[in-house]
Structures are given as C-alpha cells and as structure tokens.
Amino acid sequence: MANEPSRVVRERLPFLIGVTLLTVGVALLKVVWLTVALGALALQTFWFFRDPDRIIPAGEGLIVSPADGKIIGLAEAKEERFLKDRAIKVSIFLNLFDVHVNRIPCSGRIRGIHYQPGTFLAANKDLASTENEQNALLLETASGAKLVFVQVAGLVARRILCWVKEGDAVERGVRFGMIRFGSRTDLFLPLGTEIKVQLGQKVKGGSSIIGAFK
C-alpha cells in the first residue's frame, strides 16, 4: 500500500492553498472583517485535515475503531451486501471536529469493495446507513473471520476516499481512506464477537478497541 500519510497531505493541499491565497488577497484589499473570517476558515480547514499518529494496540483477535467519533448504534442487524447474514452493527458518528481519516479495524485481506451512490442525509440518522452515499469493504482475517466496514457520507460530506483495492493485504490500524466534512462509519462484526464499547462512548480510529474475536 502507498504511504497513507502522504495521501492525506495531498488531499488537504488544494483546500489549504485555496483558502490561504484567498485570505492573502482579501488582506491586501484591507477588508479586515473578511480577512479575519477567512483566516478562521483556513485554521478550521487545517484542523479538519489533521492526521495524528496513533498507538495501535497489540493482541490477537482485537478489532480497533475504523474512525474517530461517538458510538451512536450498537445492535444486531443484517448485513446485505457481503455477509448476507445477521451481524453486530457498530455505528460511529463523526462530527466536523473529529479526525476524518479512516483506519483498518483488523489485519487481513480485502475480499470485496462495494460503492453505493445515494443521498446526503444527516449521518446520525438511522436512514443514513441505507440511503446515503457509501463505500463498503469486506475483510477476511487469516483465521477466516469476515467483517464489513462502511464509509458513509453525511449531510456536508461530498466525497468518500478509499485507498485500498480488492485483494490487498492490510494491517490493523493503517490508514485506508477518509470522508470529507462530517460522516459516519458502520462496522459489521460476526455474532459472538466480544464487544468492548458502549453507546455514547467516544472512540479514536486505530487505537480504541471495539471488540475481539472469540
């Protein structure tokens, strides 16, 4: 896989350059209030595209969070695209202030990718899981366990980025994509997985343990 941090840098550069040049241009015109507003926007843009390093927990069978955010759903549900069976669905809501870089939940191989165009409902709504634009990935571990993780666009998000392809071998915690400007990530785990989070809990991508295979 290509260097993931460099991909994040490339994604943020056009936004940062654009808003910085606009801020400088307005500053030269001496429009103070607009300069201040654009300067604040530049700082927010830089903050949104931040990509902190994470300590990836070690341990056999651990599943880490694919995203930063808040656990807004934790229940059994049928995964229709790949598993075609009941699973434990963990839903994570990312607000505009969360890190939006996505990370691989556990080591294995990508067995399938399914992109679905759709609407842009608020990502904290249940219908967002089925109606919004999204990108689902099927991962199979060395032991044969299968799980699905889904990048879901939100009310403001307008682009889902995925840097892996079918057949890639991936490792727990590595960056695999991002969603711009507010979104959701759903994780479908095999029934019987030991869940280590609860509703309302804040998690960090790559470092917070969601569960463990039994």
C-alpha positions as a Python dict, from the first residue, in 0.01 Angstrom:
ca = {
    (1, 'M'): (0, 0, 0),
    (2, 'A'): (121, 353, -78),
    (3, 'N'): (228, 577, 207),
    (4, 'E'): (-101, 671, 374),
    (5, 'P'): (6, 998, 543),
    (6, 'S'): (122, 1140, 209),
    (7, 'R'): (-223, 1074, 65),
    (8, 'V'): (-381, 1278, 344),
    (9, 'V'): (-138, 1562, 275),
    (10, 'R'): (-224, 1560, -96),
    (11, 'E'): (-596, 1570, -18),
    (12, 'R'): (-569, 1874, 206),
    (13, 'L'): (-324, 2079, -2),
    (14, 'P'): (-576, 2216, -261),
    (15, 'F'): (-810, 2331, 18),
    (16, 'L'): (-533, 2489, 225),
    (17, 'I'): (-370, 2663, -73),
    (18, 'G'): (-704, 2792, -199),
    (19, 'V'): (-825, 2941, 129),
    (20, 'T'): (-477, 3080, 210),
    (21, 'L'): (-447, 3260, -125),
    (22, 'L'): (-800, 3397, -85),
    (23, 'T'): (-717, 3522, 266),
    (24, 'V'): (-398, 3694, 145),
    (25, 'G'): (-584, 3853, -145),
    (26, 'V'): (-856, 3994, 80),
    (27, 'A'): (-593, 4112, 331),
    (28, 'L'): (-420, 4311, 55),
    (29, 'L'): (-753, 4481, -12),
    (30, 'K'): (-763, 4571, 359),
    (31, 'V'): (-1107, 4422, 421),
    (32, 'V'): (-1041, 4345, 786),
    (33, 'W'): (-1358, 4157, 884),
    (34, 'L'): (-1343, 3931, 579),
    (35, 'T'): (-971, 3868, 631),
    (36, 'V'): (-1039, 3756, 989),
    (37, 'A'): (-1326, 3531, 875),
    (38, 'L'): (-1117, 3370, 601),
    (39, 'G'): (-824, 3329, 839),
    (40, 'A'): (-1052, 3141, 1079),
    (41, 'L'): (-1172, 2926, 788),
    (42, 'A'): (-811, 2846, 695),
    (43, 'L'): (-738, 2737, 1051),
    (44, 'Q'): (-1052, 2521, 1059),
    (45, 'T'): (-957, 2361, 725),
    (46, 'F'): (-611, 2276, 857),
    (47, 'W'): (-767, 2135, 1176),
    (48, 'F'): (-1016, 1923, 981),
    (49, 'F'): (-741, 1758, 776),
    (50, 'R'): (-520, 1680, 1076),
    (51, 'D'): (-383, 1326, 1080),
    (52, 'P'): (-238, 1235, 1420),
    (53, 'D'): (-30, 922, 1467),
    (54, 'R'): (-195, 657, 1679),
    (55, 'I'): (-65, 380, 1903),
    (56, 'I'): (-210, 61, 1755),
    (57, 'P'): (-294, -192, 2028),
    (58, 'A'): (-129, -533, 2000),
    (59, 'G'): (-311, -857, 2074),
    (60, 'E'): (-455, -1149, 1885),
    (61, 'G'): (-810, -1104, 1758),
    (62, 'L'): (-850, -737, 1852),
    (63, 'I'): (-1072, -510, 1642),
    (64, 'V'): (-1000, -137, 1654),
    (65, 'S'): (-1222, 152, 1561),
    (66, 'P'): (-1216, 245, 1191),
    (67, 'A'): (-1286, 608, 1275),
    (68, 'D'): (-1286, 880, 1540),
    (69, 'G'): (-1627, 973, 1675),
    (70, 'K'): (-1912, 871, 1901),
    (71, 'I'): (-2083, 530, 1919),
    (72, 'I'): (-2444, 601, 1818),
    (73, 'G'): (-2556, 247, 1735),
    (74, 'L'): (-2486, -96, 1882),
    (75, 'A'): (-2727, -374, 1787),
    (76, 'E'): (-2778, -682, 1574),
    (77, 'A'): (-2861, -616, 1208),
    (78, 'K'): (-2848, -799, 877),
    (79, 'E'): (-2557, -707, 650),
    (80, 'E'): (-2700, -735, 299),
    (81, 'R'): (-2404, -672, 67),
    (82, 'F'): (-2142, -928, 161),
    (83, 'L'): (-2225, -1130, 472),
    (84, 'K'): (-2594, -1185, 385),
    (85, 'D'): (-2648, -1268, 750),
    (86, 'R'): (-2705, -1120, 1095),
    (87, 'A'): (-2412, -937, 1250),
    (88, 'I'): (-2332, -697, 1530),
    (89, 'K'): (-2356, -347, 1386),
    (90, 'V'): (-2148, -73, 1549),
    (91, 'S'): (-2219, 278, 1418),
    (92, 'I'): (-1979, 569, 1472),
    (93, 'F'): (-2081, 930, 1408),
    (94, 'L'): (-1809, 1178, 1308),
    (95, 'N'): (-1884, 1546, 1358),
    (96, 'L'): (-1700, 1828, 1181),
    (97, 'F'): (-1439, 1845, 1459),
    (98, 'D'): (-1340, 1476, 1456),
    (99, 'V'): (-1042, 1334, 1265),
    (100, 'H'): (-1182, 1205, 936),
    (101, 'V'): (-905, 965, 837),
    (102, 'N'): (-1032, 603, 835),
    (103, 'R'): (-826, 307, 961),
    (104, 'I'): (-835, -70, 908),
    (105, 'P'): (-1010, -244, 1204),
    (106, 'C'): (-805, -566, 1196),
    (107, 'S'): (-539, -740, 989),
    (108, 'G'): (-647, -950, 693),
    (109, 'R'): (-721, -922, 323),
    (110, 'I'): (-975, -707, 141),
    (111, 'R'): (-1214, -951, -30),
    (112, 'G'): (-1463, -706, -173),
    (113, 'I'): (-1546, -337, -216),
    (114, 'H'): (-1893, -206, -296),
    (115, 'Y'): (-1962, 161, -371),
    (116, 'Q'): (-2322, 283, -348),
    (117, 'P'): (-2432, 628, -468),
    (118, 'G'): (-2704, 786, -261),
    (119, 'T'): (-2840, 1082, -69),
    (120, 'F'): (-2673, 1302, 191),
    (121, 'L'): (-2893, 1275, 499),
    (122, 'A'): (-2755, 1375, 838),
    (123, 'A'): (-2512, 1094, 926),
    (124, 'N'): (-2650, 1048, 1277),
    (125, 'K'): (-2988, 938, 1138),
    (126, 'D'): (-3060, 563, 1104),
    (127, 'L'): (-3162, 602, 738),
    (128, 'A'): (-2812, 727, 655),
    (129, 'S'): (-2686, 368, 684),
    (130, 'T'): (-2900, 260, 390),
    (131, 'E'): (-2981, 573, 190),
    (132, 'N'): (-2660, 780, 190),
    (133, 'E'): (-2366, 754, -47),
    (134, 'Q'): (-2133, 491, 96),
    (135, 'N'): (-1841, 257, 37),
    (136, 'A'): (-1840, -88, 197),
    (137, 'L'): (-1535, -312, 238),
    (138, 'L'): (-1531, -684, 317),
    (139, 'L'): (-1227, -804, 511),
    (140, 'E'): (-1129, -1164, 583),
    (141, 'T'): (-881, -1243, 860),
    (142, 'A'): (-616, -1516, 848),
    (143, 'S'): (-844, -1731, 1064),
    (144, 'G'): (-1132, -1695, 819),
    (145, 'A'): (-1344, -1446, 1015),
    (146, 'K'): (-1523, -1190, 798),
    (147, 'L'): (-1629, -838, 883),
    (148, 'V'): (-1758, -540, 690),
    (149, 'F'): (-1680, -173, 748),
    (150, 'V'): (-1862, 105, 567),
    (151, 'Q'): (-1767, 466, 494),
    (152, 'V'): (-2091, 666, 489),
    (153, 'A'): (-2120, 1023, 360),
    (154, 'G'): (-2309, 1275, 573),
    (155, 'L'): (-2507, 1595, 535),
    (156, 'V'): (-2200, 1800, 444),
    (157, 'A'): (-1965, 1525, 321),
    (158, 'R'): (-1943, 1509, -56),
    (159, 'R'): (-1652, 1277, -122),
    (160, 'I'): (-1553, 936, 7),
    (161, 'L'): (-1189, 839, -46),
    (162, 'C'): (-1068, 478, -36),
    (163, 'W'): (-702, 391, -92),
    (164, 'V'): (-719, 11, -88),
    (165, 'K'): (-841, -230, -351),
    (166, 'E'): (-978, -582, -358),
    (167, 'G'): (-706, -838, -286),
    (168, 'D'): (-488, -605, -77),
    (169, 'A'): (-335, -742, 242),
    (170, 'V'): (-392, -488, 520),
    (171, 'E'): (-282, -443, 880),
    (172, 'R'): (-475, -332, 1185),
    (173, 'G'): (-473, 45, 1233),
    (174, 'V'): (-328, 156, 899),
    (175, 'R'): (-496, 441, 714),
    (176, 'F'): (-715, 331, 426),
    (177, 'G'): (-921, 638, 336),
    (178, 'M'): (-1114, 939, 459),
    (179, 'I'): (-1450, 1113, 430),
    (180, 'R'): (-1464, 1487, 391),
    (181, 'F'): (-1661, 1709, 625),
    (182, 'G'): (-1889, 1514, 859),
    (183, 'S'): (-1985, 1149, 819),
    (184, 'R'): (-2047, 806, 970),
    (185, 'T'): (-1876, 469, 976),
    (186, 'D'): (-2062, 139, 1026),
    (187, 'L'): (-1887, -180, 1133),
    (188, 'F'): (-2049, -524, 1098),
    (189, 'L'): (-1889, -790, 1318),
    (190, 'P'): (-1960, -1165, 1346),
    (191, 'L'): (-2218, -1267, 1605),
    (192, 'G'): (-2035, -1377, 1918),
    (193, 'T'): (-1769, -1105, 1890),
    (194, 'E'): (-1683, -974, 2235),
    (195, 'I'): (-1786, -606, 2226),
    (196, 'K'): (-1578, -367, 2438),
    (197, 'V'): (-1761, -36, 2376),
    (198, 'Q'): (-2098, 107, 2471),
    (199, 'L'): (-2346, 359, 2335),
    (200, 'G'): (-2234, 718, 2371),
    (201, 'Q'): (-1867, 629, 2407),
    (202, 'K'): (-1608, 838, 2220),
    (203, 'V'): (-1356, 635, 2020),
    (204, 'K'): (-1039, 704, 1823),
    (205, 'G'): (-959, 541, 1492),
    (206, 'G'): (-681, 284, 1507),
    (207, 'S'): (-637, 296, 1885),
    (208, 'S'): (-975, 237, 2055),
    (209, 'I'): (-1064, -132, 2085),
    (210, 'I'): (-1416, -201, 1957),
    (211, 'G'): (-1413, -573, 2026),
    (212, 'A'): (-1231, -906, 2000),
    (213, 'F'): (-1294, -1228, 1812),
    (214, 'K'): (-1370, -1522, 2040),
}
